[in-house]
Amino acid sequence: MAAGALWMMLVVGSLCPLVWGDQSFTIDYNRNCFLKDGKCFRYISGSIHYFRIPSSYWKDRLMKMYMTGLNAVQIYVPWNFHEPQPGVYNFRGDHDLEHFLNLTMELGLLVIMRPGPYICAEWDMGGLPAWLLNKKNIALRASDPDYLNAVDSWLSVLLPKLRPRLYNNGGNIISVQVENEYGSFVACDYGYMRHLHAMFRLYLGDDVVLFTTDGNADYFLKCGTLQDLYTTVDFGPGQQSISMPLLMVSKIYLAVPLFFFFFFDGWLDYWGEKHAVTPAGRVSQGLQAILESGASVNMYMFEGGTNFGYWNGADFPKIYKPITTSYDYDAPLTEAGDPTDKLLAIRSVISKFQPVPQGPIPPPTQKFAYGLVSLNKVGDLVDLLDILSPSNPFVTQFPITFEDVKQYFGFMLYRTRLTGDVPDQTPLSSVANGVHDRGYVSVNGTFYGVLERDSLKNVNVSGTEGQWLDVLVENMGRINYGSNLNDFKGLISNLTLGSDLLENWVVYPLNLDGPISQGWPHIMADRRLKMAQTEGRKGPAIYSGTFIITDIGDTYLKLSKWTKGQVWINGFNLGRYWPIRGPQGTLYVPGTILSLSQINNITVLELEGAPEQPVAMFLDRPILNGTYMEKTGGGHVKPEQRRRRRPV
């Protein structure tokens, strides 16, 4: 780590100081080019998601992009990341957008801003805050007054932060996107797009270049474009030529600067499917073709990062498809920010068209295999409700949703007592789409199985009158793309036991992150930990362990023989693990959350079944292509397929 820090100091110190004098960035439609300070200009950009990378690593990642030869970066701003509750804003720490932008300025990188309000990005609800669903009939991404009021309030906070950073105002933001891939959305509400256009002009002024981006087909561009907004399109290395995207844009503008806004150099992963890989050769060939055409380009992603916590999104083409914790994306920089052969191939291509900075690419961060850590069972989740749900539960005749009780992420426990004996195995049933997204079923502490959205509709149970029937429901991430953004979570319909409709529920919203971030369960008495050791391994339960390290760096957590759950280290929520489903087999652990001076702790919520010997293993390399179970139903369509896709 020390060597890497020294390298960074030497390189940053050698950069020429930037002087941002009188600046202008416009479009010259006569010469068919972008004009930067009065001269035709082409930018070569890469996408980076600051919200998926620990803030202490932002400078390292940006430096690697700069040294590859990029002169710009593309940045989404997820609304829900910064406004977790209406009127409550977070721009601190890993949420410090302005600090990230300061770093881009320091390194001489231009910025293409994408502030939404919808961003997709395979992020929960496409960046829209789930509290919008407090109004059950709200029409998202449309001229619904409730939605527009919330959008206007958010933009009144965000856009003034950006205005002084616009290139024309002496900053480094050269263009700003309005909405995102709106042509793929069902609403096709021109009034909504005109409203956004007016808001962006109000807060950013008339001089900034505003643009839209959509798939490269007529039906995408029909609803996604707007007069006076520059139009850009998506393009992937699997497409045979760049003529199709150019043809699409030329139907709208006779003369425009050529720009491929989404050149996909990788792809995302879904739980239960193969790890997506895009060969470096295909990417470099596609990039060379674009640059030979004279076009500007943005590569998506240049580094993907990680869906820490509960932030992953999901697709819903035909069935619900949650996205993995890792957002590695097979990008030129890995999930941990390490350079790849793909990055070197891209740098080689760029060097044919413009000078690249002299010197080596910054090295990978140090990785350590810390080995095995033994874990102890703290207790079954239902026995820990006094800690994890200290407020009074909600009592309701029929199930209520997460949104009804303003629980937007994580887990809720639904309990009802059996009203009669159930001596024989009897199906507990949900309609096809009644559990959002997975329900872990127990009776009187005995685990029986899982109800899963669009998949597992029945679990056979038995019990006696008066016993608790428990359904722990996990929100696996809200849909981020398509027409199903109003993705309510929890038991969204009734359950039946045999032919009987279940009523009289007691609902516990669970707050795991609060106590765990404060040191629980490691600050509890040893006596309780020892008492738990003889208990069974099936069903939702908390496990914990500690470890000491003598060197600090990044590492990867592997939970072999565990089933599915959530994991925290030193109170930091790493995200979901699901090795039995795959393809992701390890969780990325940034070294910034570890400690040399104190004992490190690990907390695991196992939802189905822990191994007889509960241990965790720290490796020095990731496993992203492990066990997987094929599913059908498609997903977020790859760029080379988008021209054949009908809007959803």
C-alpha positions in Angstrom: 0.0 0.0 0.0 2.9 2.4 0.9 4.5 1.8 -2.5 1.3 2.5 -4.3 0.8 5.7 -2.3 4.3 6.9 -3.2 3.7 6.1 -6.9 0.5 8.2 -6.7 2.3 11.1 -5.1 5.0 11.1 -7.8 2.6 10.9 -10.7 0.2 13.5 -9.4 3.1 15.8 -8.6 4.4 15.5 -12.2 1.1 16.6 -13.7 1.1 20.0 -15.2 -1.1 22.4 -13.2 -4.4 23.0 -14.9 -5.3 26.6 -15.7 -9.0 26.9 -16.5 -9.3 30.3 -18.0 -12.1 31.5 -20.4 -13.6 28.3 -21.5 -16.4 27.2 -23.8 -17.8 23.9 -24.9 -20.5 23.8 -27.6 -21.6 21.9 -30.7 -20.7 23.2 -34.2 -23.3 21.7 -36.5 -21.7 23.3 -39.5 -18.3 21.6 -38.9 -20.0 18.5 -37.4 -17.9 18.5 -34.2 -17.7 19.5 -30.6 -16.0 22.8 -30.0 -13.8 23.1 -26.9 -12.4 26.6 -26.5 -13.2 27.2 -30.2 -11.5 24.2 -31.6 -12.9 20.8 -32.8 -12.5 18.3 -30.1 -13.0 14.6 -29.6 -13.3 13.0 -26.2 -12.5 9.4 -25.2 -14.3 8.7 -22.0 -15.0 5.9 -19.6 -17.9 5.3 -17.1 -17.1 5.1 -13.4 -19.6 4.8 -10.5 -18.3 6.6 -7.5 -21.2 5.1 -5.5 -19.8 1.6 -6.1 -16.3 2.3 -5.0 -15.0 3.3 -1.5 -14.1 7.0 -1.6 -10.5 6.4 -0.4 -10.0 4.6 -3.7 -11.5 7.2 -6.0 -8.2 8.9 -6.8 -6.5 5.6 -7.6 -9.2 4.6 -10.1 -9.3 8.0 -11.8 -5.5 8.0 -12.1 -5.6 4.6 -13.9 -8.3 6.0 -16.3 -6.2 9.0 -17.0 -3.0 7.0 -17.6 -5.0 4.8 -20.0 -5.4 7.8 -22.3 -8.9 8.9 -21.4 -9.6 12.6 -21.4 -13.1 12.4 -19.8 -15.2 10.3 -17.4 -18.9 9.7 -17.4 -20.7 9.8 -14.1 -24.2 8.8 -12.9 -25.8 10.4 -9.9 -28.2 8.0 -8.1 -30.9 10.0 -6.4 -31.7 7.4 -3.8 -28.0 7.3 -2.7 -28.2 10.9 -1.7 -31.8 11.4 -0.5 -32.6 8.3 1.6 -35.7 10.0 3.1 -37.7 12.9 1.7 -35.8 16.0 2.4 -32.9 14.2 4.1 -29.6 14.5 2.0 -26.3 12.7 2.3 -23.3 14.1 0.6 -20.7 12.9 3.1 -18.0 10.2 3.0 -18.6 7.7 0.2 -21.6 9.9 -0.8 -19.4 13.0 -1.3 -20.1 13.8 -5.0 -18.3 17.1 -4.9 -15.1 15.5 -3.5 -15.2 13.1 -6.4 -15.6 15.9 -8.9 -12.8 17.8 -7.3 -10.5 14.7 -8.0 -11.5 14.7 -11.7 -10.6 18.3 -11.9 -7.3 17.8 -10.2 -6.4 15.1 -12.7 -7.4 17.1 -15.7 -10.3 14.8 -16.7 -13.4 16.3 -18.3 -16.8 15.1 -17.0 -20.0 14.0 -18.7 -22.7 14.2 -16.0 -25.8 12.0 -15.9 -27.9 13.2 -13.0 -31.1 11.3 -13.9 -33.5 11.6 -12.2 -33.7 8.0 -13.5 -30.3 6.4 -14.2 -30.9 2.6 -14.6 -27.2 1.6 -13.9 -28.4 -1.8 -12.6 -28.9 0.1 -9.3 -31.9 -0.4 -7.0 -35.0 1.1 -8.7 -32.8 2.7 -11.3 -31.7 5.3 -8.8 -35.2 6.5 -7.9 -35.8 6.5 -4.2 -38.2 3.8 -2.9 -40.0 6.3 -0.7 -41.7 7.5 -3.9 -43.8 4.3 -3.6 -45.3 5.6 -0.4 -47.9 6.9 -2.9 -49.1 3.5 -4.3 -50.5 4.8 -7.5 -47.6 7.1 -8.4 -46.7 7.2 -12.1 -42.9 7.2 -12.3 -41.0 8.9 -15.1 -44.1 10.7 -16.2 -46.0 14.0 -15.6 -47.5 12.7 -12.4 -47.7 15.8 -10.0 -46.4 13.8 -7.0 -43.5 12.5 -9.0 -42.7 15.9 -10.5 -42.8 17.6 -7.1 -40.3 15.1 -5.8 -38.1 15.4 -8.8 -38.1 19.2 -8.7 -37.2 19.2 -5.1 -34.2 16.9 -5.7 -33.0 18.8 -8.8 -33.2 22.1 -6.8 -30.6 20.6 -4.5 -28.4 18.7 -7.0 -28.2 21.0 -10.0 -27.0 24.1 -8.2 -24.0 22.0 -7.0 -23.1 21.3 -10.6 -23.6 24.8 -12.1 -20.3 26.3 -11.0 -18.5 23.1 -12.2 -19.7 23.5 -15.8 -16.9 23.9 -18.3 -18.3 27.2 -19.5 -18.2 28.4 -15.9 -14.6 27.4 -15.3 -15.2 23.9 -14.3 -14.8 20.5 -16.1 -18.4 19.3 -16.8 -18.8 19.5 -20.5 -22.2 18.1 -21.0 -25.2 16.9 -18.9 -27.7 14.2 -19.8 -31.5 14.7 -19.3 -33.2 11.5 -18.0 -31.8 8.2 -19.4 -32.8 5.8 -22.2 -36.4 7.2 -22.0 -37.2 5.7 -25.3 -37.1 2.3 -23.6 -39.8 3.2 -21.1 -43.5 2.6 -21.7 -44.7 6.1 -20.8 -43.5 8.1 -23.8 -44.5 11.3 -22.1 -43.1 14.3 -24.0 -44.6 16.7 -21.4 -42.4 15.0 -18.8 -39.3 15.4 -20.9 -40.0 19.0 -21.7 -40.5 19.6 -17.9 -37.1 18.1 -17.2 -35.5 20.1 -20.0 -36.9 23.3 -18.5 -35.7 22.5 -15.0 -32.2 21.7 -16.3 -32.1 25.0 -18.2 -33.4 26.9 -15.1 -30.6 25.6 -12.9 -27.7 25.1 -15.3 -28.3 27.9 -17.8 -28.6 28.1 -21.6 -25.0 27.4 -22.5 -24.4 23.9 -21.3 -24.7 21.0 -23.8 -27.7 18.9 -22.8 -28.3 15.5 -24.4 -30.3 12.3 -24.4 -29.2 8.7 -25.0 -31.1 5.7 -26.2 -30.8 2.4 -28.0 -29.9 2.5 -31.7 -33.3 1.7 -33.1 -36.2 3.9 -34.4 -38.6 2.9 -31.7 -36.1 3.9 -28.9 -35.4 7.3 -30.5 -39.0 8.1 -31.1 -39.8 8.7 -27.4 -36.3 9.3 -26.0 -35.3 12.3 -28.0 -36.5 15.9 -27.7 -36.0 19.0 -29.8 -33.0 21.1 -28.7 -31.4 18.2 -26.9 -28.4 16.5 -28.5 -29.1 12.8 -29.3 -26.6 10.0 -28.6 -27.0 6.2 -29.0 -25.7 2.9 -27.5 -23.4 0.6 -29.3 -21.6 -2.7 -28.4 -18.6 -4.6 -29.7 -20.8 -7.4 -30.9 -22.4 -5.3 -33.6 -21.0 -5.8 -37.0 -20.4 -2.2 -37.9 -20.9 1.3 -36.6 -23.2 2.2 -39.5 -26.4 1.4 -37.7 -26.0 3.8 -34.8 -24.9 6.6 -37.2 -27.9 6.0 -39.5 -30.3 6.2 -36.5 -28.9 9.6 -35.4 -28.7 10.9 -38.9 -32.5 10.5 -39.2 -32.9 13.1 -36.5 -30.0 15.4 -37.2 -28.5 15.9 -40.7 -25.2 17.0 -39.2 -24.1 16.1 -35.7 -20.8 15.3 -33.9 -20.4 11.6 -34.0 -20.5 10.2 -30.5 -21.1 6.6 -29.2 -22.3 7.3 -25.7 -22.6 3.6 -24.6 -19.8 1.5 -26.1 -20.2 -1.6 -24.0 -16.9 -3.2 -23.2 -18.4 -5.8 -20.8 -21.7 -6.9 -19.3 -23.4 -7.5 -16.0 -24.1 -10.7 -14.1 -27.3 -12.2 -12.7 -27.6 -14.7 -9.9 -28.0 -18.1 -11.4 -26.4 -17.4 -14.8 -22.9 -17.5 -16.3 -20.4 -14.8 -15.6 -20.5 -12.5 -18.6 -17.2 -12.0 -20.5 -16.5 -9.8 -23.5 -13.1 -10.6 -25.1 -10.5 -7.8 -25.1 -10.0 -8.4 -28.9 -13.6 -7.6 -29.7 -13.5 -4.5 -27.6 -10.3 -3.1 -29.0 -11.5 -3.8 -32.6 -14.8 -2.0 -31.9 -13.0 0.9 -30.3 -10.6 1.2 -33.2 -13.5 1.3 -35.7 -15.2 4.1 -33.7 -12.1 6.2 -33.5 -11.3 5.7 -37.2 -14.8 7.1 -37.9 -13.7 10.3 -36.1 -16.3 9.8 -33.4 -16.2 10.5 -29.7 -16.9 7.6 -27.4 -17.7 6.6 -23.9 -16.8 3.0 -22.7 -19.3 1.5 -20.3 -18.0 0.4 -17.8 -14.4 1.4 -17.3 -14.7 0.2 -13.7 -17.9 -1.3 -12.4 -17.2 -1.7 -8.7 -19.5 -3.4 -6.1 -23.2 -3.4 -5.1 -22.4 -3.1 -1.4 -25.2 -3.4 1.0 -28.6 -3.8 -0.7 -28.0 -1.5 -3.7 -28.1 -4.0 -6.5 -31.0 -3.7 -9.0 -32.9 -6.4 -10.9 -34.3 -6.9 -14.4 -37.8 -8.2 -15.2 -38.2 -9.1 -18.9 -40.3 -12.2 -18.2 -39.2 -13.2 -14.8 -37.5 -11.4 -11.9 -33.7 -11.5 -12.3 -31.7 -9.9 -9.4 -28.2 -8.7 -10.2 -25.1 -10.0 -8.3 -23.3 -8.1 -5.6 -20.2 -7.8 -7.8 -20.5 -5.3 -10.6 -17.2 -6.3 -12.1 -18.7 -6.0 -15.5 -15.6 -7.6 -17.1 -14.5 -4.0 -17.3 -10.9 -2.8 -18.2 -10.5 -2.2 -14.4 -11.6 -5.0 -12.2 -14.1 -4.8 -9.4 -11.0 -4.1 -7.2 -9.7 -1.5 -9.6 -6.9 -3.6 -11.0 -5.7 -3.1 -14.6 -6.5 -5.9 -17.1 -5.3 -7.0 -20.5 -8.4 -5.3 -21.8 -7.2 -2.0 -20.4 -3.8 -2.4 -22.0 -5.5 -3.2 -25.4 -7.6 -0.1 -25.1 -4.6 2.0 -24.3 -2.8 0.7 -27.3 -5.7 1.6 -29.6 -6.0 5.1 -28.1 -2.3 5.7 -28.6 -2.9 5.4 -32.4 -5.1 8.4 -32.4 -3.9 10.7 -29.7 -1.0 10.8 -27.2 -1.4 8.9 -24.0 0.4 9.9 -20.7 3.9 8.6 -20.4 4.7 6.2 -17.7 3.3 2.9 -16.3 -0.3 2.3 -15.3 -0.6 2.4 -11.5 -0.2 -1.0 -9.9 -3.0 -3.2 -8.5 -3.8 -2.7 -4.8 -2.2 -5.3 -2.6 -4.3 -8.4 -2.0 -4.0 -10.8 1.0 -5.2 -14.3 1.7 -5.9 -14.0 5.4 -7.1 -17.6 5.6 -9.8 -19.3 7.7 -12.0 -17.6 10.3 -14.2 -19.7 12.6 -17.7 -18.4 13.2 -20.1 -19.0 16.1 -23.8 -19.0 16.1 -25.2 -16.0 17.9 -28.8 -17.2 17.6 -31.8 -17.8 15.4 -33.1 -14.6 14.0 -36.6 -14.9 15.6 -34.9 -15.1 19.0 -33.1 -11.7 18.4 -36.1 -9.5 17.7 -35.6 -7.5 20.8 -32.3 -6.3 19.2 -33.2 -6.3 15.5 -36.7 -4.9 15.8 -36.9 -3.1 19.1 -40.0 -1.0 18.2 -43.5 -2.4 18.4 -44.4 -4.6 15.5 -47.3 -3.9 13.1 -50.5 -5.9 13.7 -52.6 -6.3 10.5 -55.3 -8.6 9.3 -53.7 -9.1 5.9 -50.0 -8.8 4.9 -48.6 -5.3 4.3 -45.6 -4.3 2.2 -42.2 -2.9 3.1 -43.3 0.4 1.7 -46.4 0.5 4.0 -44.1 0.7 7.0 -41.3 2.7 5.3 -38.8 -0.2 5.3 -37.2 0.3 2.0 -34.3 -2.3 2.1 -33.4 -5.5 3.8 -35.8 -7.9 5.5 -39.1 -8.0 7.3 -40.5 -10.9 9.4 -44.2 -11.8 9.0 -45.7 -14.0 11.8 -49.1 -15.5 12.3 -50.3 -18.3 14.6 -51.7 -21.5 13.4 -55.4 -21.6 14.1 -55.5 -25.4 14.1 -53.4 -28.5 14.1 -51.6 -29.2 10.8 -50.4 -32.8 11.4 -49.7 -33.6 7.7 -47.5 -31.8 5.3 -49.7 -29.0 3.9 -48.8 -26.5 1.2 -48.2 -22.9 2.3 -48.9 -21.2 -1.1 -48.4 -17.8 -2.7 -49.7 -16.7 -6.1 -47.1 -16.6 -8.8 -45.9 -13.2 -8.0 -47.0 -12.8 -4.3 -43.6 -12.9 -2.6 -41.2 -10.0 -3.4 -38.7 -11.5 -3.4 -37.8 -14.5 -1.3 -39.6 -15.8 1.8 -37.9 -18.1 4.3 -40.6 -20.3 6.0 -40.4 -21.7 9.5 -43.0 -23.1 12.0 -42.1 -23.1 15.7 -38.5 -22.6 14.8 -38.3 -25.5 12.3 -37.2 -24.4 8.8 -39.3 -25.8 6.0 -38.1 -24.0 2.8 -38.3 -21.0 0.5 -41.0 -19.2 -1.4 -39.4 -17.4 -4.4 -40.8 -14.8 -6.7 -41.9 -16.2 -10.1 -40.4 -19.6 -9.1 -41.1 -21.4 -5.9 -44.8 -21.0 -5.0 -45.4 -23.7 -2.4 -43.7 -24.9 0.8 -45.1 -27.9 2.7 -45.3 -27.3 6.5 -46.9 -28.9 9.6 -47.4 -27.8 13.1 -49.9 -27.6 16.0 -52.4 -25.0 16.9 -51.0 -21.8 18.4 -47.5 -22.2 17.0 -45.9 -19.3 15.1 -45.7 -19.6 11.3 -42.9 -17.3 10.2 -42.1 -15.9 6.8 -38.9 -13.9 6.7 -39.1 -11.9 3.5 -35.9 -10.6 1.7 -36.0 -7.6 -0.7 -33.5 -8.8 -3.3 -33.3 -5.4 -5.1 -35.9 -3.4 -7.0 -36.3 -3.6 -10.8 -34.1 -1.0 -12.5 -35.1 -1.3 -16.1 -38.3 -1.5 -18.1 -41.9 -0.8 -17.2 -42.1 -2.4 -13.8 -40.3 0.2 -11.7 -43.1 0.3 -9.2 -41.7 -2.8 -7.5 -43.3 -3.2 -4.1 -41.6 -5.5 -1.6 -42.7 -8.0 1.0 -45.9 -10.2 0.9 -47.8 -8.3 -1.7 -50.7 -10.7 -1.7 -52.2 -13.2 0.7 -50.9 -16.6 1.6 -52.9 -19.7 2.0 -52.3 -22.8 4.1 -54.0 -25.6 2.3 -57.4 -24.1 1.5 -57.3 -21.6 4.4 -56.5 -17.9 3.9 -54.0 -16.8 6.5 -54.9 -13.7 8.5 -53.9 -11.8 11.6 -50.2 -11.1 10.9 -47.6 -9.5 13.2 -45.0 -7.8 11.1 -41.5 -6.9 12.3 -39.4 -4.5 10.2 -35.8 -5.6 10.8 -32.9 -3.2 11.3 -29.8 -5.3 11.1 -27.4 -2.6 9.9 -28.0 -0.3 12.9 -26.9 -2.7 15.7 -24.2 -4.4 13.6 -22.7 -1.0 12.7 -22.5 -0.2 16.4 -20.6 -3.4 17.2 -23.3 -6.0 17.9 -23.1 -8.9 18.3 -19.4 -8.8 19.2 -20.0 -6.5 22.2 -22.5 -9.0 23.8 -21.6 -11.4 26.6 -19.7 -14.6 25.8 -22.3 -16.6 27.7 -24.9 -16.1 25.0 -22.6 -17.1 22.3 -21.7 -20.4 24.0 -25.3 -21.2 24.7 -26.0 -21.0 20.9 -23.4 -23.6 19.9 -25.7 -26.6 20.3 -28.5 -25.2 18.2 -29.2 -26.3 14.7 -27.9 -24.9 11.5 -31.1 -24.6 9.4 -33.1 -21.5 8.9 -32.3 -17.7 9.3 -29.7 -17.2 12.0 -26.8 -14.8 12.9 -23.2 -16.0 13.1 -20.1 -14.1 14.1 -16.4 -14.4 14.3 -13.2 -12.3 14.8 -9.8 -12.2 13.1 -6.5 -10.4 13.4 -4.3 -9.2 10.5 -0.7 -8.1 10.4 -0.8 -6.7 6.8 -3.6 -4.7 5.4 -4.9 -4.8 1.8 -7.9 -5.9 -0.2 -9.1 -9.4 0.1 -12.0 -11.7 -1.0 -14.4 -13.5 1.3 -15.4 -17.0 0.4 -18.3 -18.7 2.3 -17.9 -22.3 1.1 -20.9 -24.6 2.0 -23.0 -21.7 3.2 -26.2 -21.2 1.3 -27.4 -17.6 1.0 -27.3 -14.5 3.1 -25.8 -11.1 4.0 -22.4 -10.4 5.5 -20.8 -7.5 7.4 -17.2 -6.9 8.3 -16.5 -4.3 11.0 -20.0 -3.1 10.6 -19.7 -2.5 6.9 -22.4 -4.3 4.8 -20.4 -6.1 2.0 -23.6 -7.3 0.3 -25.3 -10.6 -0.5 -23.6 -14.0 -1.0 -25.3 -16.9 -2.8 -22.6 -19.4 -3.8 -25.0 -22.3 -4.3 -26.7 -20.2 -7.1 -23.6 -18.4 -8.4 -21.9 -17.3 -10.5 -20.3 -15.1 -7.9 -18.3 -17.1 -5.4 -16.5 -14.4 -3.4 -17.3 -11.0 -2.0 -14.8 -8.1 -2.5 -13.5 -6.8 0.8 -11.8 -3.4 0.4 -8.8 -3.1 2.7 -10.1 0.3 3.8 -12.6 -1.3 6.1 -10.0 -3.6 7.9 -7.9 -2.7 10.9 -4.4 -3.5 11.9 -4.7 -2.0 15.4 -8.0 -3.7 16.5 -9.6 -7.1 16.2 -11.7 -7.4 13.1 -15.1 -8.9 13.2 -17.4 -10.6 10.7 -21.1 -11.0 11.1 -23.2 -13.3 8.8 -26.9 -13.6 8.4 -27.4 -17.0 6.9 -31.0 -17.4 5.6 -31.3 -21.1 4.8 -28.5 -23.3 6.2 -25.0 -22.9 7.5 -22.4 -25.7 7.3 -21.8 -27.9 10.3 -18.4 -26.3 10.7 -19.1 -22.6 10.1 -16.0 -21.0 8.7 -15.2 -18.2 6.3 -12.1 -18.0 4.1 -10.3 -14.9 2.9 -8.6 -15.3 -0.5 -6.3 -13.0 -2.5 -8.2 -13.4 -5.8 -11.9 -13.3 -6.7 -14.2 -16.1 -7.9 -16.8 -14.6 -10.2 -17.5 -17.6 -12.5 -18.5 -20.3 -9.9 -21.5 -22.5 -9.6 -24.6 -21.3 -11.5 -28.1 -22.5 -12.3 -29.4 -21.6 -15.7 -32.6 -19.7 -15.9 -34.8 -18.7 -18.8 -36.5 -15.5 -19.6 -33.7 -13.3 -21.0 -32.6 -10.1 -19.2 -31.2 -6.8 -19.8 -30.6 -7.1 -23.5 -26.9 -7.0 -24.7 -26.1 -4.1 -27.0 -25.8 -6.2 -30.1 -29.3 -7.5 -29.5 -30.9 -4.1 -28.7 -31.9 -3.3 -32.2 -34.1 -6.4 -32.3 -35.7 -5.7 -28.9 -39.2 -4.2 -28.7 -39.8 -1.6 -25.9 -41.1 -3.1 -22.7 
